[in-house]
Amino acid sequence: MTTPPPHLHNTSGSRFSQRLGYFLGGVAIGLILLGFFMSARQRAAQQAQADQATSQRTAQPGHGADRAPQP
């Protein structure tokens, strides 16, 4: 009977659980980073929308805060 390759001797339950822990830790870190980047992109879009609304309000005549009311 032939002996199995040496790399198969290292497959124990503790080794698997250690690798699983590293994998799940990496997935958790990846999800945290994904949430961070999605939140930053959403904040940037909201800021751009607010800036656009502000510029539209100031571009319309008679709607600025610095204008005196017309009789």
N, CA, C and O of each residue as an XYZ file, in Angstrom:
284
protein
N       0.838     -1.178      0.000
C       0.000      0.000      0.000
C       0.888      1.247      0.000
O       1.934      1.279      0.648
N       0.455      2.263     -0.731
C       1.267      3.471     -0.830
C       0.907      4.430      0.292
O      -0.211      4.412      0.805
N       1.839      5.245      0.658
C       1.597      6.243      1.705
C       1.041      7.507      1.064
O       1.433      7.873     -0.045
N       0.134      8.168      1.759
C      -0.418      9.412      1.198
C       0.647     10.502      1.165
O       1.631     10.435      1.902
N       0.453     11.499      0.316
C       1.411     12.608      0.250
C       1.526     13.309      1.608
O       0.582     13.296      2.399
N       2.676     13.916      1.870
C       2.904     14.531      3.188
C       1.939     15.659      3.524
O       1.653     15.876      4.701
N       1.430     16.381      2.542
C       0.538     17.508      2.861
C      -0.797     17.026      3.417
O      -1.504     17.809      4.051
N      -1.166     15.763      3.201
C      -2.420     15.252      3.733
C      -2.315     14.897      5.212
O      -3.339     14.731      5.875
N      -1.116     14.778      5.737
C      -0.943     14.463      7.152
C      -1.258     15.659      8.049
O      -1.492     15.481      9.244
N      -1.269     16.863      7.500
C      -1.479     18.073      8.299
C      -2.940     18.496      8.359
O      -3.237     19.577      8.869
N      -3.842     17.697      7.865
C      -5.256     18.084      7.870
C      -5.921     17.591      9.140
O      -6.492     16.501      9.170
N      -5.847     18.383     10.170
C      -6.509     18.042     11.420
C      -7.661     19.013     11.635
O      -7.766     20.021     10.936
N      -8.512     18.717     12.587
C      -9.651     19.580     12.871
C      -9.234     20.955     13.335
O      -9.862     21.952     12.975
N      -8.181     21.021     14.131
C      -7.748     22.331     14.625
C      -7.186     23.179     13.487
O      -7.371     24.396     13.472
N      -6.520     22.561     12.559
C      -5.970     23.303     11.421
C      -7.119     23.867     10.569
O      -7.058     25.008     10.110
N      -8.158     23.061     10.365
C      -9.308     23.522      9.590
C     -10.010     24.675     10.292
O     -10.354     25.668      9.652
N     -10.225     24.557     11.588
C     -10.925     25.624     12.308
C     -10.088     26.900     12.345
O     -10.634     28.003     12.351
N      -8.765     26.751     12.370
C      -7.910     27.935     12.333
C      -8.033     28.633     10.980
O      -8.141     29.858     10.919
N      -8.016     27.865      9.911
C      -8.164     28.456      8.585
C      -9.560     29.065      8.401
O      -9.714     30.121      7.788
N     -10.552     28.391      8.933
C     -11.915     28.921      8.853
C     -12.019     30.247      9.604
O     -12.675     31.178      9.137
N     -11.382     30.331     10.750
C     -11.375     31.580     11.516
C     -10.720     32.715     10.758
O     -11.222     33.838     10.750
N      -9.580     32.416     10.112
C      -8.911     33.445      9.312
C      -9.792     33.880      8.135
O      -9.882     35.067      7.819
N     -10.437     32.905      7.496
C     -11.306     33.222      6.372
C     -12.470     34.103      6.809
O     -12.760     35.117      6.175
N     -13.135     33.715      7.894
C     -14.276     34.497      8.368
C     -13.846     35.880      8.856
O     -14.582     36.853      8.693
N     -12.671     35.967      9.447
C     -12.144     37.274      9.849
C     -11.908     38.168      8.641
O     -12.206     39.362      8.680
N     -11.375     37.594      7.567
C     -11.168     38.351      6.336
C     -12.477     38.806      5.720
O     -12.584     39.927      5.223
N     -13.474     37.932      5.756
C     -14.788     38.302      5.223
C     -15.385     39.444      6.041
O     -15.965     40.373      5.480
N     -15.246     39.377      7.353
C     -15.784     40.435      8.209
C     -15.091     41.772      7.929
O     -15.749     42.808      7.832
N     -13.780     41.745      7.803
C     -13.046     42.981      7.506
C     -13.461     43.528      6.144
O     -13.629     44.737      5.985
N     -13.627     42.647      5.163
C     -14.060     43.075      3.838
C     -15.435     43.712      3.855
O     -15.670     44.707      3.170
N     -16.348     43.142      4.639
C     -17.695     43.722      4.719
C     -17.686     45.074      5.413
O     -18.439     45.973      5.037
N     -16.838     45.223      6.421
C     -16.722     46.517      7.098
C     -16.196     47.574      6.129
O     -16.714     48.690      6.077
N     -15.166     47.218      5.364
C     -14.626     48.166      4.387
C     -15.644     48.489      3.301
O     -15.753     49.640      2.877
N     -16.381     47.494      2.851
C     -17.414     47.729      1.851
C     -18.471     48.700      2.370
O     -18.891     49.605      1.649
N     -18.902     48.518      3.614
C     -19.866     49.433      4.212
C     -19.317     50.840      4.338
O     -20.035     51.816      4.123
N     -18.042     50.945      4.688
C     -17.408     52.257      4.801
C     -17.400     52.978      3.459
O     -17.753     54.155      3.382
N     -16.997     52.274      2.402
C     -16.926     52.902      1.086
C     -18.312     53.232      0.540
O     -18.490     54.266     -0.104
N     -19.284     52.377      0.786
C     -20.644     52.674      0.333
C     -21.201     53.890      1.067
O     -21.885     54.718      0.464
N     -20.915     54.005      2.358
C     -21.374     55.149      3.129
C     -20.704     56.438      2.642
O     -21.354     57.478      2.529
N     -19.418     56.363      2.358
C     -18.702     57.545      1.870
C     -19.238     57.983      0.511
O     -19.372     59.179      0.253
N     -19.542     57.030     -0.351
C     -20.080     57.372     -1.666
C     -21.467     57.996     -1.537
O     -21.798     58.936     -2.260
N     -22.279     57.472     -0.612
C     -23.617     58.026     -0.415
C     -23.535     59.446      0.148
O     -24.292     60.325     -0.265
N     -22.615     59.665      1.090
C     -22.444     61.013      1.637
C     -21.993     61.987      0.562
O     -22.451     63.130      0.527
N     -21.089     61.543     -0.326
C     -20.618     62.421     -1.398
C     -21.756     62.750     -2.363
O     -21.855     63.882     -2.837
N     -22.606     61.784     -2.654
C     -23.738     62.035     -3.550
C     -24.729     63.000     -2.912
O     -25.261     63.878     -3.591
N     -24.982     62.849     -1.621
C     -25.894     63.766     -0.929
C     -25.315     65.176     -0.890
O     -26.049     66.152     -1.039
N     -24.017     65.286     -0.692
C     -23.380     66.598     -0.664
C     -23.448     67.261     -2.037
O     -23.696     68.463     -2.141
N     -23.226     66.476     -3.085
C     -23.309     67.026     -4.441
C     -24.726     67.471     -4.751
O     -24.934     68.501     -5.393
N     -25.702     66.694     -4.293
C     -27.099     67.062     -4.524
C     -27.445     68.349     -3.769
O     -28.144     69.214     -4.297
N     -26.955     68.469     -2.543
C     -27.203     69.682     -1.760
C     -26.515     70.883     -2.397
O     -27.091     71.970     -2.438
N     -25.303     70.707     -2.890
C     -24.598     71.801     -3.554
C     -25.327     72.234     -4.819
O     -25.418     73.426     -5.116
N     -25.843     71.263     -5.558
C     -26.574     71.590     -6.784
C     -27.857     72.340     -6.463
O     -28.208     73.294     -7.158
N     -28.560     71.920     -5.420
C     -29.792     72.607     -5.033
C     -29.493     74.025     -4.564
O     -30.255     74.947     -4.856
N     -28.402     74.208     -3.847
C     -28.013     75.535     -3.383
C     -27.662     76.437     -4.558
O     -28.053     77.604     -4.587
N     -26.928     75.901     -5.526
C     -26.549     76.725     -6.676
C     -27.764     77.067     -7.531
O     -27.806     78.145     -8.124
N     -28.742     76.187     -7.610
C     -29.959     76.486     -8.365
C     -30.776     77.565     -7.670
O     -31.366     78.420     -8.330
N     -30.814     77.531     -6.330
C     -31.570     78.542     -5.600
C     -30.933     79.917     -5.735
O     -31.644     80.915     -5.857
N     -29.627     79.986     -5.714
C     -28.960     81.283     -5.822
C     -28.970     81.795     -7.253
O     -28.814     82.997     -7.467
N     -29.147     80.929     -8.233
C     -29.154     81.351     -9.635
C     -30.503     81.928    -10.035
O     -30.579     82.675    -11.011
N     -31.562     81.608     -9.315
C     -32.888     82.118     -9.650
C     -33.028     83.539     -9.121
O     -32.766     83.783     -7.943
N     -33.437     84.485     -9.970
C     -33.566     85.872     -9.507
C     -34.747     86.022     -8.553
O     -35.812     85.434     -8.741
N     -34.514     86.829     -7.526
C     -35.575     87.128     -6.575
C     -35.729     86.109     -5.466
O     -36.593     86.281     -4.606
N     -34.929     85.057     -5.449
C     -35.061     84.043     -4.413
C     -33.875     84.040     -3.455
O     -33.793     83.176     -2.582
N     -32.984     84.965     -3.598
C     -31.817     85.004     -2.726
C     -32.120     85.712     -1.423
O     -33.022     86.548     -1.367
N     -31.382     85.389     -0.376
C     -31.588     85.999      0.928
C     -31.070     87.425      0.965
O     -31.477     88.204      1.827
N     -30.168     87.786      0.035
C     -29.575     89.105      0.050
C     -30.409     90.143     -0.720
O     -30.039     91.317     -0.755
N     -31.492     89.741     -1.317
C     -32.330     90.668     -2.077
C     -33.432     91.229     -1.180
O     -33.991     90.527     -0.338
N     -33.723     92.493     -1.383
C     -34.797     93.156     -0.642
C     -36.132     92.787     -1.314
O     -36.193     92.611     -2.530
N     -37.183     92.675     -0.518
C     -38.488     92.347     -1.123
C     -38.956     93.460     -2.044
O     -38.790     94.638     -1.728
N     -39.529     93.107     -3.156
C     -40.018     94.069     -4.132
C     -41.468     94.418     -3.813
O     -42.259     93.519     -3.528
N     -41.845     95.713     -3.852
C     -43.242     96.119     -3.570
C     -44.192     95.811     -4.704
O     -45.385     96.095     -4.605
